[in-house]
Amino acid sequence: MTRPRVGLVVNPVAGLGGRVGLGGTDGRDRARRALELGAVPQASARAGEALAELRARGCSPVVVTVPGAMGEEAARRAGLDVETVPGLRSGAPGPVGTTAEDTVAAVRAVVAAGVDLVLFAGGDGTARDVARALDGAPCVVLGVPTGVKMHSAVFAVGPRAAGEVAAARLSGAATGVRDAEVMDRDEAALRAGRTASRLHGWLTVPDVPARVQQRKTGSSSAAYDTSGGIAAELAARVGDGLLVLGPGTTTRAVAAALGADASLAGVDVLDLRDGQAVVTAKDASEDGVLARLDPARPCHVVVSPIGGQGFLLGRGNQQISPRVLRAAGGRDGLLVVCAEAKLAALQGRPLLVDTGDRALDAELTGHVRVITGHRRISLYRTEA
């Protein structure tokens, strides 16, 4: 029997800007700045986690990839047979040297070598490069989420889920496919004070709805209509203390109802006293958040699920790291705020967590209380 062949392309730059508060890492200057600020590359490790799950499910494909950090290293660490193909214009670039053109060249090289599925590790920018490389050619792909935002519907919900879906696809247990949107943040809308995504193309992915994420959908005015009630309930439950506030339209509206001008796409620290809040750290990095926490004062992490996707952690808010979550009391310190309409739009799909810490993800799964208004709480299921 012919062994399955999996193409692998890793963007080692992906996700570098998350915990250090730089957002995405498009361009060499931003990647270099992220490393200077102490960012630790995660893409290769998360790709390796996907491959390890693939192997653990009894699937041992030949991994067709390019040399070095863009795939070979992760595949060899996973203990899989590797076939390297040439195709990079600069050999095997590292975290700073990798460019979009390297990703395009790598994808074209592994597809030309003949593969049954292409796994790529990156974020929305990488997904755009993959779509450009394929240019409509028939090929089934799946993203291993390693970027910052990941608004696109082409990613598995986590690295292990990517390995699970890939194993099902290669074994014939999951034969269906669907066309999925490649999205990226609309920077013009962000500058205008709105969160929105733009469609940049389509990729064909395995049709496994529970393990492949949905695209991000835009927020509506409902967040502002209900923010006063959510803010009142939040203040009543928390009392005086510190709030680590995740990004988004809903959380920003809640902060405004508490009297604070929070950032739209960043993570802030708020000091809440007598029902009013002031921002003490705006658009902070992981270290910046930790520096503002006071062990003598109670602290809560406040997040809202991403519209359409349901992610609470691990998408666009990597500054709320496992260290930050544990400093805030772990599961007990996590508060979820969401308008009822936004929660209903998930149509029963779970809220998702992908912190990169398997033990913490397990702690956060189960059910979580969601504040939807004044004296209004919903109990909703969470999964990793």
N, C-alpha and C positions, 0 to 999 in steps of 0.2 A: 504494500500500500504506500502511495506517495505521501510523504510527510507534508503537513501544511507549512506554508511560508508566510511569515508576518513581516511586513516592513515596519521599521521603527525610525522615527526622526525626533530628536530631542532639541528643543531650543533652550540652551543652558542659561540664557538671559532671563527667561520667563519667571515672573514672580519676585525678582530681586527687589523691586521697589516697595513691596507690600508692607512689611513690618517696619521699615524705616520711614514710612509716610510719604513716599514719592509717587504713589500710584503706579501706573504702568512704567515699563522700562524700555520703551521704543527708543532706539538710537544709542550709540556708544557712550555719549557723554552722560546720559542718565544712568546707564548700567555702571559706568565707572564711579559715578557719584554714590550710587547705592553701596558699592563695595567699600568705598571710603568711609561710609557711615556705619559699616559693620554688617551689612547684609550677607547672609550665608546662602549660596546657591542651593536650591531645593529640587530643581527640575529633574536632574538625573536620578536622585534618590526616589522621587515619586514615580518616575518611569519604572525604576527597578522594583518598586512595590507592586505595580501593576503586573509586571512580568513574573514576579514571585507567585502572585495569586493565580496567574495563568498556569504556571507549572504545578502548583499545589492541587489544581483541579484535573490533573492527569493529562495535561496537554503539553507536549514538548516540541514546538515547531522550530524550524530553522528561522532565525531572526536575520533578516536582510537589512543592513544598515550601513551607515557611513562611519569612518574612523573617529576615534576619540570621544570627546564630550557630547557629540551630537547623536550618540546612539550606541556605539560599540561598548563603551565603559559600562553602561547600565545593563546591557544584554549579557556581558561576560560575568558581571557580579551576580546575576540571577542564575548562572549556571547553565545557560542555554547555548546550543550550537549557533555560531555566528558566521555569517557570510558578509564580508564587507565589500562595498562597491565604491569605485571612485565617482567623483561628481562635484566635490567642493572646489570652488575657485581658489581657496586659500589653504588647502590641506585639511587640517582638523582644528578649526578655531576654538578658542576657549570662551569663557563667559563674557569677556568684553569684546572679543573680536568677531563674534557671530553677528551676521547681518540677515536681513530679510532675504537677500539674494542667495545666501547660503542655504536657508530653509527651502526656498524654491528649487534650487539645484539638487538638494538632498532628496526631496520628495520625488522629483522626476527620475533620479537615478535608481531609487529602490523600486519604483513602479515599473521602470523599464526592465528590471531584473526578473520581474514576475512574482507577484505576491497575492495572497488570498485576502489580505486585510492590511491596511496601513494604520498603525498606532502613531499618533504624534503627541508629544508632551509640550504644552505651552499654554498660551492664553488666547484672547480674541485676536490679537495681532498675528499670532502664529496661524490661527485658523484662516485668516484672510490670505496669508502666504500660501497655505496648502490649497485653498480654492484657486488661487492664481496659477499655481503650479499645475494643477489638474486641468483647468480651463474647460470644464465640462466633460472630461474624459470619464468613462464609467469605471468607478473604483469605490469600494466600500472603505470608509475610514472611521476612526473613533478617536476622540481627544482624551488624553489623560490630563486632568485639570492641574496645571502648575502655574498659571498666571495669577493676576490680581483680581480682575473683574469677572471675566467669563460669562458674558451675556448671551453667547451663542448657544444653540441647541444641539451642538455637535460633540459635547463632552459627556463622559460618564459622570455620575454624581460624586465619585471619588476614585482614587487610584485603584483600590481593590475592586471596586465595581467595574472599572475598565478591564481588569484581568478576568473578572467573572463573565462579562459580556463577550470578550474576545474568545474565551474558552467555549462558550455556548455557540458562538458563530462558527468556529473552526470545527467543532464536533458535529455540527448539523442540527443542534438542538434549537437554535434560533436562526431561522432562514429568512425571516422577513426583513425588509429594509424600508427606509423612508427618506425623503428629502428633508433636510434640516437646515434652518437658517443660520447663516454666518452673520453675527451682529457685532457691533462695537459701539462704544460710548460716543454720543454726539457731543463733541467738545464745544461747539457753538451754543448748544442748548445749555450746557453746564455753565458757560460764562454768563448766560442770561438768567441763571438761577433755577434751571429746570434739569431734571434727570431724564434723559431719553437715549434711545439707541437707534442706530442706523443699520439698515440691511445692506450687506456687502456681497451677498451671493448665497449659494446653496452647496451643501455636501451631502452625499449619501451615507447614512449611518445605519447600524443594526437597529431594528425596531424592537427595543426592550424598554417600554415606557417607565418601569419602576427604577431602572438602573441607568438610564440615559436622561439627562436633565432637559427641562423645557427651556425655551428662550425667555429672556427677561421681558416683561411687559411694563409699559409706562404706568406711572401713578396718576391718580385722578384727584379731583378736588375733595374727595371724600376724606382724605387725610386731614385737610384743614377743617372740614366740617365737624369732625369728631375729636380734634386735637385737644380742645378744652376739657372735655370729659375725661379723656385718657390722662391728661396732665394732672387733673384733680385727683384721680384715683391713684396715679403714680405717687404724687406727693403724700397722700394719705397713707399709703403702704410703706413708703420709705422713711418719712419724717425728715429730719435733718441728716445730711450725709453727702457723700460724693457719688456722682454718677459718671460712668464711662459711657459716652453716648456714641453709638454706631452711626454710620452715614445713612442718608436717604431722606426722601420727602417727608415721610411720616415722623421720623425722629426729630427732624428740623422743626416741623410744625409743633410738635409737643414741647420742644425747647422754647419756641417763641411764646407758647401759652404760659410757660413758666417765667417769661421775661428775659430769656437769654437768646443771643444771636449766634446760633450754632452754624458750623460749616455744613455744606450740602454733601460733599463727597469725602470728607475726612472724619477722623475720630477725635472727639473733644472730651475734656474732663470738665464737669460742672460741679459747682458747690451749691447745694440746695439747703436753704434755711428759711423756715416759716413760709413754705410754699412758693418761694421765689428762688431763681437760680442765676448764678453768674458763671461765665466761662473762665476757667483758670488755665486751661491749655487748649489751644485751637489747632486743629489739623495736626495732631501730635503723632509721633512715632511710638513704637512699642516702649522704648526706653523713656520717651517723654511722658507717656501715661504713667508708667511705674514711678517716675520721679515725683509725680503729683499725688500719689496715694499716701495716705496717712494711716498707719496701723491703729491709731487711737480713734479713728472715725469710721463708721460703717460705709461700705462701698458696694454699689450695684452696677452691673453691666446692663445697659439698656439697648436692645436691638429690635429691628423690625424685619420681617421676612422680605426677601426680594420678590417683587411682583411677578407672578407666573411661575417662578422657580421654587420658591419656598425656602431658600437658603437663609439660615440665621447667622452662621459663622463660616468663614473660609472663602467668602466671595466679596471682594472689595473692602473687607475690614480685617485684614490679617494683622493689623496693629493690635487688635484684641486677641492676643496670642494665648497659648496655654498658660504662660506665666501670669499674664494679666487676669485671666479667668480664675486661676487658683488664688491669686491675691485678693480677689473679690468674693471668695468663698465657693468657687466652683458652681455646681448646679444651684445651690441655695442663693447665690448672688446674681443669677441671671434673670432678667426681667424682659419679657417679650411684649411689645406694643404693636397693635395692628387694628385697622378699621375692619369691622365685620364684613364689609363687602369684599375687601382684599383677601380675607381669610376664606370666604365662601368661593372666591374665584379659583382657588386651588382644587376645588371639586373633590375633596377628600384625600388628595395626595399629601404625604407627610411633610412636616417641616424638616429641614436637613441641616446637619452639622458636618463640617470637614475641617477640623482644627489642625490636622497633621499629627495629633497625639491620639493613638488608638485607645488608650485607657480613658482619657478624658472624653472622647467621643462616646465610648460605652457608657460613661457616667451620665452623659447628657441625653441619651436615648430613653425612650419611654413615653412620657407625657409631660407637657409643660403648660403652666397657666399663662394665658394670653390676655392682657388687658385690652379690652375693646371699647371701653367707655367708662363713665362714672358708675361705679358699683356694677360693672359688667365684666365678667371673667369667663373665658372659654377654656376648656381643657382640650388640648390638641396633641396629637401624636407626633413624636420626633424620631428620626432615624439618622444613622450615619451612612 
